[in-house]
């Protein structure tokens, strides 16, 4: 369930960038580096169907909260940190290098403009408020790594459970999003408080102010996959859902107010798309709990492959995808066909990355760590519940998790 949903979310973000943001950013005047390779094509007739594709990011964050909770509940701190590093760095190194080369050889900006963002991307260091991303899509990695760091620190305490972490993120992010919603209802995008709140969405993603609720919701859904929620926890889920809807509404309202091409659209559309995705995840969690104690059926290999393709596809679709579209358009292909051909080419390239290149890099890293004796020690096998380690769940009746970590 999660792998196809991840791919659908990534394609939604890709179509948003290629068929909407590639020309609509002019209304706001805040482009990323994709402007240096962009094809001079417009898709205004597609705007009603493409403008809300950015909500795929919010879907990613909920899924991430779910699978990271699963990973943390069954790992030691060292195993968790190594697993996350081996999952995210190989693809980043490959995709950031490819993006850097495209910008270097096909972009219109000076080469010096790309060097520092490239090193930030390779190290996965947030660029700060005033810096520049190698590619605008990398801002989500700042939020992801902040969440990983939070989980890792919680694991080190040996006292903070998944439940504690979920409650903390729920309250923390809900307060900020409630303030944002109040500001949005009383002010316009030209007012300073509105701009300050908006600034925290992307440049300050590592603070998890806007997006912490989505990670919290993922944790709550994971907990619900293992046991019945208490009344207080059900209230917390409701709060995270309302907080997430408020964050989506705030950003959607900014878009609708600032971009004339979609001024007649409704901010409820991205909220409904996100809510549908959350319901699918919740359904998967409910099925997992109902089938506790039953050996889960092995998921088809192709579904897992779709999930693995998602990450490099997300990292390459913007700058590299835009460069491919420009080349196809200049070769005589019509703009719409160029988008679909470019996405098809990227999916094939990303399959090669996740199936061939990433495993080779992981293997080399593991060998290097083993050589220097830096691999975390494996815990001995135990018959106790898998939730007895890491960010444990205080379960009255422990059950086995049936959904594998990302």
C-alpha positions in Angstrom: 0.0 0.0 0.0 2.7 2.5 1.0 5.0 2.0 -2.0 2.4 2.8 -4.7 1.2 5.7 -2.7 4.7 7.1 -2.4 5.2 6.8 -6.2 1.9 8.5 -6.8 2.9 11.3 -4.5 6.2 11.7 -6.2 4.6 11.9 -9.6 2.1 14.5 -8.3 5.0 16.7 -7.2 6.8 16.1 -10.5 3.8 17.1 -12.6 3.3 20.2 -10.3 6.8 21.3 -11.0 6.9 20.6 -14.7 3.4 21.7 -15.7 2.6 24.4 -13.2 5.5 25.8 -11.2 7.8 25.9 -14.3 5.8 29.0 -15.5 3.6 30.0 -12.6 6.5 31.1 -10.4 6.7 34.3 -12.4 3.5 35.5 -10.5 5.4 35.2 -7.2 8.9 35.8 -8.4 10.5 33.1 -6.3 12.1 30.6 -8.7 14.7 28.0 -7.9 17.7 26.9 -9.9 15.3 25.1 -12.3 14.8 28.5 -14.0 18.3 28.2 -15.5 17.4 25.1 -17.5 13.7 25.6 -18.0 12.0 25.2 -21.3 10.0 28.2 -22.5 6.6 26.4 -22.4 3.3 27.1 -20.6 0.6 24.8 -19.5 -2.2 27.2 -18.3 -5.0 24.9 -19.4 -3.6 22.2 -17.1 -3.4 24.5 -14.1 -6.7 23.3 -12.4 -5.3 19.7 -12.4 -1.7 20.3 -11.6 -1.4 23.3 -9.1 -2.0 21.2 -6.0 0.5 18.4 -6.8 2.8 19.9 -4.1 0.6 18.2 -1.4 2.5 15.0 -2.3 5.2 16.3 0.0 2.8 16.3 3.0 1.9 12.8 2.0 5.6 11.9 2.1 6.0 13.2 5.6 3.1 11.2 6.9 4.5 8.0 5.4 7.9 8.9 6.7 6.6 9.2 10.2 5.0 5.8 9.9 8.0 3.9 8.5 10.6 5.7 10.7 8.5 4.8 13.8 8.6 1.2 12.7 12.3 1.3 12.1 13.1 3.0 15.4 10.9 0.6 17.4 13.0 -2.3 16.3 16.5 -0.9 16.3 19.2 0.3 18.6 20.2 4.0 18.2 23.4 3.0 16.2 21.5 0.6 14.0 18.8 3.2 13.3 21.3 6.0 12.5 23.3 3.7 10.2 20.1 2.5 8.5 19.0 6.0 7.8 22.4 7.1 6.5 22.6 4.1 4.1 19.1 4.8 2.9 19.4 8.5 2.1 23.0 9.3 1.3 23.7 7.1 -1.7 20.8 8.4 -3.7 21.6 12.0 -2.7 25.2 11.6 -3.8 24.2 10.3 -7.2 21.3 12.6 -7.8 23.0 15.8 -6.5 26.0 15.1 -8.7 23.8 14.6 -11.7 21.9 17.8 -10.9 25.1 19.7 -10.4 26.4 18.6 -13.8 23.2 19.5 -15.6 23.3 23.0 -14.0 27.0 23.3 -14.8 26.8 22.4 -18.5 23.2 23.4 -19.4 22.3 26.1 -17.0 22.4 29.8 -17.7 23.8 30.8 -14.3 27.5 31.1 -13.4 29.2 27.9 -12.2 30.2 29.5 -8.9 26.5 29.8 -8.0 26.1 26.1 -7.9 29.2 25.0 -6.0 28.2 25.7 -2.4 24.6 24.4 -2.7 26.2 21.2 -4.2 28.3 20.6 -1.1 25.3 21.4 1.1 23.3 18.8 -0.8 26.1 16.2 -0.6 26.4 16.6 3.1 22.7 17.1 3.6 23.4 20.3 5.5 20.4 22.7 5.7 21.2 25.9 3.7 19.7 28.3 6.2 17.2 31.1 5.6 19.2 33.1 3.1 21.1 30.5 1.2 20.2 28.7 -2.0 19.3 25.0 -2.6 21.0 23.0 -5.3 17.4 22.2 -6.3 14.3 23.5 -4.5 13.1 19.9 -3.8 16.0 19.4 -1.4 14.2 21.5 1.3 12.2 18.5 2.3 15.4 16.6 3.2 16.1 19.3 5.8 12.8 18.4 7.4 13.4 14.7 7.1 16.9 14.8 8.6 15.6 17.0 11.5 13.0 14.3 12.2 15.6 11.6 12.0 17.8 13.5 14.4 14.9 14.0 16.8 14.1 10.3 16.8 17.7 9.4 17.3 18.1 11.7 20.3 14.9 10.3 21.8 16.3 6.8 21.4 19.4 7.8 23.2 17.4 8.9 26.3 16.0 5.4 26.6 13.0 7.0 28.3 11.1 8.8 25.5 8.8 6.5 23.7 7.0 6.8 20.3 3.9 8.0 22.2 5.9 10.8 23.9 7.4 11.9 20.7 4.1 11.9 18.9 2.4 13.9 21.6 5.3 16.4 21.6 5.2 17.0 17.8 1.4 17.1 17.8 1.3 20.0 20.3 4.4 21.8 19.0 3.2 21.9 15.4 -0.5 22.4 16.2 0.2 25.6 18.0 2.2 27.0 15.1 -0.3 26.0 12.5 -3.2 27.4 14.5 -1.3 30.7 14.6 -0.7 30.4 10.8 -4.4 29.8 10.2 -5.3 32.8 12.3 -2.8 35.0 10.4 -4.1 33.7 7.1 -7.7 34.6 8.0 -6.9 38.1 9.1 -4.1 39.2 6.8 -3.0 39.2 3.1 0.3 37.7 1.7 1.7 41.3 1.6 1.5 41.7 5.4 4.7 41.1 7.3 3.3 38.5 9.8 2.0 36.5 6.9 5.4 36.6 5.2 7.1 35.6 8.4 4.8 32.6 8.9 5.3 31.6 5.2 9.0 31.8 5.6 9.0 29.0 8.1 7.4 26.6 5.7 10.5 26.0 3.5 13.6 27.9 4.5 13.1 26.9 8.1 11.8 23.4 7.4 14.4 21.9 9.8 12.5 23.4 12.8 9.5 21.2 11.9 7.1 24.0 12.9 4.8 23.6 9.9 5.4 20.0 9.1 5.9 18.3 12.5 2.2 17.4 12.6 2.6 15.2 9.5 5.4 13.2 11.1 3.4 13.0 14.3 0.4 11.7 12.4 2.5 9.0 10.8 3.7 7.9 14.3 0.1 7.8 15.5 -0.9 5.6 12.6 2.0 3.3 13.3 0.9 3.0 16.9 -2.6 2.3 15.7 -1.2 -0.6 13.6 -0.1 -2.3 16.8 -2.8 -1.7 19.3 -6.1 0.1 20.0 -5.6 3.8 20.6 -6.7 5.3 23.9 -9.3 8.1 23.9 -6.6 10.7 24.5 -4.5 9.3 21.5 -7.6 9.5 19.3 -7.9 13.1 20.2 -4.3 13.6 19.3 -4.8 12.1 15.9 -7.7 14.5 15.4 -5.5 17.4 16.3 -2.8 16.3 13.9 -5.3 16.0 11.1 -6.7 19.5 11.8 -3.2 20.9 12.1 -2.1 19.3 8.8 -5.3 20.6 7.1 -4.5 24.1 8.5 -0.9 23.9 7.1 -2.2 22.8 3.6 -4.9 25.5 3.7 -2.5 28.2 4.5 -0.1 27.4 1.7 -2.9 26.7 -0.8 -4.5 30.1 0.1 -1.2 31.8 -0.6 -1.0 30.2 -4.0 -4.6 31.0 -4.9 -4.2 34.6 -3.8 -0.8 35.2 -5.5 -1.2 33.3 -8.8 -4.0 34.7 -11.1 -4.1 31.5 -13.2 -5.7 29.5 -10.3 -7.6 32.3 -8.5 -10.9 30.4 -9.1 -9.7 27.2 -7.5 -10.5 25.9 -4.0 -8.0 25.4 -1.2 -10.1 22.4 -0.2 -8.8 20.4 -3.1 -5.3 19.7 -1.8 -6.7 19.0 1.6 -9.0 16.4 0.2 -6.2 14.7 -1.8 -4.1 14.6 1.4 -7.0 13.3 3.5 -7.6 10.5 0.9 -3.9 9.4 1.2 -4.1 9.5 5.0 -7.2 7.3 4.9 -5.3 4.8 2.7 -2.4 4.7 5.2 -4.9 4.3 8.1 -6.6 1.5 6.3 -3.2 -0.3 5.9 -2.5 0.3 9.6 -5.9 -1.1 10.6 -5.4 -4.2 8.4 -2.0 -4.7 10.0 -3.5 -4.7 13.5 -6.3 -7.0 12.5 -3.9 -9.6 11.1 -1.5 -9.5 14.1 -0.1 -12.9 14.7 -0.6 -14.1 11.1 2.4 -14.3 8.9 2.0 -11.4 6.3 2.0 -12.2 2.7 5.1 -11.2 0.9 4.5 -8.0 -1.1 5.2 -8.4 -4.9 8.8 -7.3 -5.7 7.6 -4.8 -8.3 5.7 -2.9 -5.6 8.8 -2.6 -3.5 10.7 -1.5 -6.6 8.2 1.3 -7.1 8.8 2.5 -3.6 12.6 2.5 -4.1 12.3 4.4 -7.4 10.4 7.2 -5.6 13.3 8.7 -3.8 15.7 9.3 -6.7 12.7 10.3 -8.9 11.8 13.0 -6.4 15.5 14.2 -6.3 15.9 14.3 -10.1 12.5 15.3 -11.6 12.9 19.1 -11.1 16.2 20.3 -12.6 17.1 17.2 -14.6 13.5 16.6 -15.7 13.2 20.2 -16.8 16.4 20.0 -18.8 15.1 16.9 -20.5 11.9 18.6 -21.4 13.7 21.6 -22.8 15.8 19.2 -25.0 12.7 17.4 -26.2 10.9 20.6 -27.0 13.9 22.0 -28.9 13.9 18.7 -30.8 10.4 19.4 -32.0 8.2 17.5 -29.5 5.1 19.2 -28.3 5.3 20.4 -24.7 2.7 18.0 -23.1 4.2 14.9 -24.8 7.7 16.1 -23.7 6.6 16.0 -20.0 5.4 12.4 -20.2 8.4 11.3 -22.2 10.7 13.0 -19.7 9.0 11.3 -16.7 9.2 7.9 -18.4 13.0 8.5 -19.0 13.4 9.5 -15.4 11.6 6.5 -14.0 13.9 4.2 -16.0 17.0 6.1 -14.9 15.8 6.0 -11.3 15.2 2.3 -11.5 18.8 1.9 -12.6 20.0 4.1 -9.7 18.0 2.2 -7.0 18.6 -1.3 -8.4 22.3 -1.0 -9.4 24.1 2.1 -8.2 22.7 2.6 -4.7 23.3 -1.0 -3.6 26.9 -0.8 -4.9 27.5 2.4 -2.9 25.9 0.9 0.3 28.0 -2.2 0.0 31.2 0.0 -0.3 30.2 2.0 2.7 29.5 -1.1 4.8 32.8 -2.6 3.8 34.6 0.7 4.8 32.8 0.9 8.1 33.5 -2.8 8.8 37.2 -2.2 8.0 37.4 0.6 10.6 35.3 -1.3 13.1 32.5 1.4 13.1 29.5 -0.9 12.5 27.1 -0.9 15.4 27.0 -4.2 17.2 24.0 -6.4 16.4 21.8 -7.2 19.3 21.3 -10.9 20.0 18.1 -12.5 18.7 15.3 -12.4 21.3 11.9 -14.0 21.6 10.5 -10.8 23.1 8.3 -8.5 21.0 10.1 -6.5 18.4 8.7 -3.4 20.1 10.8 -4.0 23.2 13.8 -2.1 21.8 14.4 1.4 20.6 11.4 3.8 20.8 9.3 1.1 22.4 5.5 1.1 22.6 4.0 0.4 26.0 1.6 -2.3 24.7 -0.8 -4.2 27.0 -0.8 -7.1 24.5 2.3 -6.9 22.2 1.7 -7.8 18.5 4.0 -8.0 15.6 4.3 -5.2 13.0 3.5 -6.4 9.5 4.6 -3.4 7.5 8.3 -3.3 6.7 10.4 -0.1 7.3 11.4 2.0 4.4 
